Amino acid sequence: MRKVLKKAALCTFGFSMLFGCASEEDTIVMAPVPVVQNQFEPTTEWTSSIGDGVGHYFSRLTPVYAYQKIYVASRDGLVKALDPENGKTIWERDLEQDDTARLSGGLTLTYGKVFIGSENGELITLDAETGEELWREKVDGEVLAKPLADEGYVMVHTSRGALIAFDAETGVEQWQINSEVPNLTLRGDSAPVSISGGVFWGMSNGRLAAALISKGQLLWQQPVGTPKGATEIDRLVDVDASPLILGGRLFTIGYNGQLIALDLRTGQPVWKRNYSSAMNMSSDGKRLFLVTEKDHIVAVDARSGTELWSNEELEYRQLTSPMIIDSYIVLADSEGYLHWLDRDTGLFMSQQEIDSDGIAVSPILVEDSFLVVTREGDIKKMRIK
């Protein structure tokens, strides 16, 4: 069914994902569900649940498959480790204390630990084998992005513009890098990535930053977008997508900004293209796959930035980030549909309605199967026949 939604009504969850709401009367029309002749139908191996899920709140609590377990979490504080063979609970932990846990940033599995951030401004660490809480630390600002663990540190990017590093074993803060945050920003933050002792993350001021992990020393900043226009919404330039590292290049994209390929060592641009997005990209090693602010799915040659194909049939359906499964690009939408596109052509290959309440995050791979978690906390492990 075709839906009409106003930008001004989307304060808690939706297209604009803003901390503040505008008074614009523009309307956005969600594209109808495309009619697809399915080339295959995935089968469900098992189902499980994780509390009440994330509901209709903004959340990117992406499940993780690691240490021969599936790790999932709900916004109200329930964390579980599941057996990937049958979905049975191995352990569970309720992180709620005096108030709702409001989990939002994660999950990250490294060093035999589970790292999770919250809207309450906490970084929480659990033992991955037992679920025992090891430590939790307060930070200034919400932790909406997935933490990064590397070189013995765990790093979080907060809504106040700080990148903070903690000792992964003890939780003791090691260093902090701060950046200016505009008055109006998108609801979300860039999850940092790392390679060869460097950490890279996007900022709300339209820049990509690089720093040395060992010292917390800022190396360089590169503009991804420049504020333009008369209104604050027009001038949004957040870099909320996580940078993507491929070979000797780093790829980043900004809202009202650009898709840019940078040289990892110097931070200098190799090429730039005019795409706008706040969603993470994926890559098969040769191509970049991205979802634009209008929910157009685009494939770009990673070497040159040349557009290879574009699919605009899911416009404004509030898509998840693209996920690569076999020879397909898979995306979920706000009405609970999974859409499968051919990686080479962008044409629809299959479509399934999973849950009418919607899907907040991309499916994940679990060996030769994939896992889908709905907004209401239903978990399905599925396989392509």
LINQUIBEL-V222005 format. One record per residue. N is the residue number from 1. RES is the residue in one letter. PSI is psi as a letter, one per 40 degrees, with the letter a starting at -180 (none if undefined). OMEGA is omega in whole degrees, -180 to 180 (none if undefined). NEAR is the number of other C-alpha atoms within 8 Angstrom. Layout:
{{N | RES | PSI | OMEGA | NEAR} {N | RES | PSI | OMEGA | NEAR}}
//
This chain:
{{1 | M | h | -180 | 4} {2 | R | h | -179 | 7} {3 | K | i | 174 | 8} {4 | V | h | -179 | 8} {5 | L | i | 178 | 9} {6 | K | h | 178 | 10} {7 | K | d | -174 | 13} {8 | A | e | -176 | 10} {9 | A | e | -170 | 7} {10 | L | f | -177 | 13} {11 | C | d | -175 | 12} {12 | T | d | -175 | 8} {13 | F | h | 177 | 10} {14 | G | a | -170 | 9} {15 | F | d | -172 | 8} {16 | S | d | 178 | 10} {17 | M | f | -174 | 13} {18 | L | i | 171 | 11} {19 | F | d | 174 | 9} {20 | G | i | -178 | 7} {21 | C | i | -178 | 9} {22 | A | i | -180 | 7} {23 | S | e | -179 | 5} {24 | E | i | 179 | 6} {25 | E | e | 178 | 7} {26 | D | i | 176 | 6} {27 | T | i | 179 | 8} {28 | I | h | -177 | 9} {29 | V | h | 177 | 9} {30 | M | h | 179 | 12} {31 | A | i | 176 | 11} {32 | P | i | 177 | 8} {33 | V | h | 180 | 6} {34 | P | i | 174 | 6} {35 | V | h | -174 | 4} {36 | V | h | 172 | 8} {37 | Q | h | -173 | 6} {38 | N | h | 176 | 8} {39 | Q | e | 178 | 6} {40 | F | i | 178 | 8} {41 | E | h | 177 | 9} {42 | P | i | 177 | 8} {43 | T | i | 179 | 8} {44 | T | h | -180 | 9} {45 | E | d | 175 | 9} {46 | W | i | 176 | 9} {47 | T | i | 177 | 10} {48 | S | a | 180 | 9} {49 | S | i | 176 | 7} {50 | I | g | 178 | 14} {51 | G | b | 179 | 9} {52 | D | e | 180 | 11} {53 | G | a | 179 | 14} {54 | V | e | -179 | 13} {55 | G | b | -179 | 8} {56 | H | e | 176 | 7} {57 | Y | i | 172 | 7} {58 | F | h | 179 | 10} {59 | S | i | 173 | 10} {60 | R | f | 177 | 11} {61 | L | g | -177 | 14} {62 | T | h | 176 | 9} {63 | P | i | -178 | 11} {64 | V | h | 172 | 11} {65 | Y | h | -179 | 11} {66 | A | i | 178 | 8} {67 | Y | f | 179 | 4} {68 | Q | f | 177 | 7} {69 | K | i | 171 | 10} {70 | I | h | -179 | 12} {71 | Y | h | -179 | 13} {72 | V | i | -180 | 14} {73 | A | i | 174 | 14} {74 | S | i | -177 | 15} {75 | R | d | -176 | 14} {76 | D | e | 168 | 13} {77 | G | e | 179 | 14} {78 | L | h | 177 | 14} {79 | V | h | -179 | 13} {80 | K | i | 165 | 14} {81 | A | h | -176 | 13} {82 | L | i | 173 | 13} {83 | D | h | -177 | 12} {84 | P | e | -179 | 10} {85 | E | d | -174 | 4} {86 | N | e | 178 | 7} {87 | G | e | -179 | 10} {88 | K | i | -177 | 8} {89 | T | h | 175 | 9} {90 | I | d | 171 | 8} {91 | W | i | 173 | 9} {92 | E | i | -178 | 10} {93 | R | h | 176 | 10} {94 | D | h | -175 | 7} {95 | L | e | 179 | 8} {96 | E | h | 177 | 10} {97 | Q | b | -179 | 6} {98 | D | d | -177 | 4} {99 | D | i | 177 | 5} {100 | T | h | -175 | 8} {101 | A | d | 179 | 13} {102 | R | f | 178 | 10} {103 | L | i | -175 | 14} {104 | S | d | -176 | 15} {105 | G | h | 179 | 15} {106 | G | a | 4 | 13} {107 | L | i | 175 | 16} {108 | T | h | -179 | 12} {109 | L | h | 178 | 11} {110 | T | i | 177 | 7} {111 | Y | f | -179 | 4} {112 | G | f | -177 | 8} {113 | K | i | 173 | 11} {114 | V | h | 178 | 12} {115 | F | h | -178 | 13} {116 | I | h | 175 | 15} {117 | G | i | -178 | 19} {118 | S | i | 174 | 15} {119 | E | e | 177 | 13} {120 | N | e | -180 | 9} {121 | G | f | 179 | 12} {122 | E | i | 168 | 13} {123 | L | h | -174 | 14} {124 | I | h | -177 | 12} {125 | T | h | 179 | 12} {126 | L | i | 171 | 12} {127 | D | h | -175 | 12} {128 | A | d | -178 | 10} {129 | E | d | -173 | 6} {130 | T | e | -175 | 6} {131 | G | e | 180 | 12} {132 | E | h | 176 | 8} {133 | E | h | -177 | 9} {134 | L | d | 176 | 8} {135 | W | i | 172 | 9} {136 | R | h | -178 | 10} {137 | E | i | 177 | 8} {138 | K | i | 174 | 7} {139 | V | i | 179 | 9} {140 | D | g | -180 | 7} {141 | G | i | 178 | 10} {142 | E | i | 174 | 14} {143 | V | g | -177 | 18} {144 | L | e | -176 | 16} {145 | A | i | 179 | 16} {146 | K | h | 176 | 14} {147 | P | i | 176 | 17} {148 | L | h | 177 | 12} {149 | A | h | -180 | 11} {150 | D | i | 175 | 7} {151 | E | f | 178 | 7} {152 | G | e | 179 | 8} {153 | Y | i | 165 | 10} {154 | V | h | -173 | 12} {155 | M | h | 177 | 12} {156 | V | i | 177 | 17} {157 | H | h | -173 | 16} {158 | T | i | -180 | 16} {159 | S | e | 177 | 11} {160 | R | e | 176 | 9} {161 | G | e | -179 | 12} {162 | A | h | 167 | 12} {163 | L | h | -173 | 11} {164 | I | h | 180 | 13} {165 | A | h | 177 | 13} {166 | F | i | 170 | 13} {167 | D | h | -174 | 12} {168 | A | d | -179 | 9} {169 | E | d | -171 | 5} {170 | T | d | -176 | 7} {171 | G | e | 180 | 10} {172 | V | h | -179 | 6} {173 | E | h | -178 | 8} {174 | Q | d | 178 | 8} {175 | W | i | -178 | 9} {176 | Q | h | 175 | 9} {177 | I | h | -176 | 10} {178 | N | i | 176 | 7} {179 | S | i | -180 | 7} {180 | E | h | 178 | 8} {181 | V | h | 178 | 9} {182 | P | i | -179 | 7} {183 | N | d | -179 | 4} {184 | L | h | -179 | 10} {185 | T | i | 174 | 12} {186 | L | i | 177 | 13} {187 | R | g | -178 | 9} {188 | G | i | 179 | 9} {189 | D | i | -180 | 16} {190 | S | h | 174 | 14} {191 | A | h | -179 | 16} {192 | P | i | 174 | 16} {193 | V | i | -177 | 11} {194 | S | i | 173 | 10} {195 | I | h | 173 | 6} {196 | S | f | 176 | 4} {197 | G | e | 179 | 9} {198 | G | i | 176 | 10} {199 | V | i | -175 | 12} {200 | F | h | 180 | 12} {201 | W | i | 177 | 13} {202 | G | i | -178 | 19} {203 | M | i | 179 | 15} {204 | S | e | 179 | 16} {205 | N | e | 175 | 10} {206 | G | e | -178 | 15} {207 | R | i | 169 | 14} {208 | L | h | -176 | 14} {209 | A | i | 175 | 13} {210 | A | i | 180 | 12} {211 | A | i | 173 | 12} {212 | L | h | -178 | 12} {213 | I | d | -173 | 10} {214 | S | d | -175 | 6} {215 | K | e | -173 | 6} {216 | G | f | -177 | 11} {217 | Q | h | 179 | 8} {218 | L | h | -178 | 9} {219 | L | d | 180 | 8} {220 | W | i | 173 | 8} {221 | Q | i | -178 | 9} {222 | Q | h | 178 | 9} {223 | P | h | 176 | 8} {224 | V | d | 177 | 16} {225 | G | i | 179 | 13} {226 | T | h | -179 | 9} {227 | P | h | 178 | 9} {228 | K | i | 176 | 6} {229 | G | i | -174 | 7} {230 | A | d | -176 | 6} {231 | T | i | 179 | 6} {232 | E | d | 178 | 8} {233 | I | d | 178 | 7} {234 | D | d | -174 | 10} {235 | R | e | 175 | 12} {236 | L | h | -179 | 12} {237 | V | f | -178 | 15} {238 | D | i | 168 | 18} {239 | V | g | -176 | 19} {240 | D | d | 180 | 16} {241 | A | i | 175 | 16} {242 | S | h | 176 | 14} {243 | P | i | -180 | 16} {244 | L | h | -179 | 10} {245 | I | h | -178 | 8} {246 | L | h | -177 | 8} {247 | G | b | 180 | 4} {248 | G | e | -177 | 8} {249 | R | i | 175 | 10} {250 | L | h | -178 | 12} {251 | F | h | 179 | 12} {252 | T | i | -180 | 15} {253 | I | i | -178 | 16} {254 | G | i | 173 | 19} {255 | Y | h | -171 | 15} {256 | N | f | -178 | 14} {257 | G | b | -177 | 16} {258 | Q | i | 166 | 14} {259 | L | h | -174 | 14} {260 | I | h | 169 | 13} {261 | A | h | -178 | 12} {262 | L | i | 170 | 13} {263 | D | h | -175 | 12} {264 | L | d | -175 | 9} {265 | R | d | -173 | 5} {266 | T | d | -175 | 6} {267 | G | e | -179 | 10} {268 | Q | i | -179 | 8} {269 | P | h | 173 | 9} {270 | V | d | 172 | 8} {271 | W | i | 179 | 9} {272 | K | i | 176 | 10} {273 | R | i | -175 | 8} {274 | N | g | 172 | 7} {275 | Y | i | -180 | 11} {276 | S | h | -179 | 13} {277 | S | i | 172 | 14} {278 | A | e | -175 | 13} {279 | M | i | 177 | 12} {280 | N | i | 177 | 10} {281 | M | i | 171 | 13} {282 | S | i | -177 | 12} {283 | S | i | 174 | 9} {284 | D | e | 179 | 7} {285 | G | d | 180 | 7} {286 | K | d | -176 | 8} {287 | R | i | 172 | 10} {288 | L | h | 178 | 13} {289 | F | h | -175 | 12} {290 | L | i | 175 | 14} {291 | V | h | -176 | 15} {292 | T | i | -180 | 13} {293 | E | d | 177 | 9} {294 | K | e | -178 | 7} {295 | D | f | 168 | 13} {296 | H | h | 178 | 13} {297 | I | h | -173 | 12} {298 | V | h | 172 | 14} {299 | A | h | -176 | 13} {300 | V | h | 175 | 12} {301 | D | h | -175 | 12} {302 | A | d | -178 | 10} {303 | R | d | -171 | 5} {304 | S | e | -175 | 6} {305 | G | e | 180 | 10} {306 | T | h | 177 | 7} {307 | E | h | -178 | 9} {308 | L | d | 173 | 8} {309 | W | i | 178 | 9} {310 | S | h | 177 | 10} {311 | N | h | -175 | 10} {312 | E | e | -174 | 8} {313 | E | e | 178 | 7} {314 | L | f | -174 | 14} {315 | E | h | 177 | 10} {316 | Y | f | 177 | 12} {317 | R | e | 177 | 11} {318 | Q | g | -176 | 9} {319 | L | i | 169 | 12} {320 | T | i | 172 | 12} {321 | S | i | 179 | 13} {322 | P | i | 179 | 14} {323 | M | h | 178 | 11} {324 | I | h | 174 | 11} {325 | I | h | -175 | 8} {326 | D | b | -178 | 4} {327 | S | f | -174 | 7} {328 | Y | i | 165 | 10} {329 | I | h | -177 | 12} {330 | V | h | 178 | 14} {331 | L | i | 174 | 14} {332 | A | i | -179 | 15} {333 | D | i | -174 | 14} {334 | S | e | 177 | 12} {335 | E | e | 173 | 10} {336 | G | f | 177 | 14} {337 | Y | i | 167 | 15} {338 | L | h | 180 | 12} {339 | H | h | -179 | 12} {340 | W | h | 179 | 12} {341 | L | i | 175 | 13} {342 | D | h | -176 | 12} {343 | R | d | -175 | 8} {344 | D | d | -173 | 4} {345 | T | d | -175 | 7} {346 | G | e | -180 | 13} {347 | L | i | 179 | 7} {348 | F | h | 178 | 10} {349 | M | d | 180 | 13} {350 | S | i | -179 | 13} {351 | Q | h | 178 | 11} {352 | Q | i | 171 | 8} {353 | E | h | -177 | 8} {354 | I | d | -176 | 8} {355 | D | h | -176 | 10} {356 | S | e | 179 | 8} {357 | D | e | 174 | 10} {358 | G | i | -179 | 12} {359 | I | h | -173 | 17} {360 | A | d | -175 | 13} {361 | V | i | -178 | 11} {362 | S | i | 170 | 14} {363 | P | i | 175 | 12} {364 | I | i | 177 | 11} {365 | L | h | 173 | 10} {366 | V | g | -174 | 9} {367 | E | b | -178 | 5} {368 | D | e | 178 | 6} {369 | S | a | 175 | 10} {370 | F | i | -174 | 12} {371 | L | h | 177 | 12} {372 | V | h | 175 | 12} {373 | V | h | -179 | 13} {374 | T | i | 179 | 15} {375 | R | d | -179 | 14} {376 | E | e | 173 | 10} {377 | G | e | 175 | 14} {378 | D | h | -178 | 12} {379 | I | h | 178 | 12} {380 | K | h | 170 | 12} {381 | K | h | -172 | 12} {382 | M | i | -179 | 13} {383 | R | i | 174 | 11} {384 | I | h | -179 | 8} {385 | K | none | none | 6}}
//
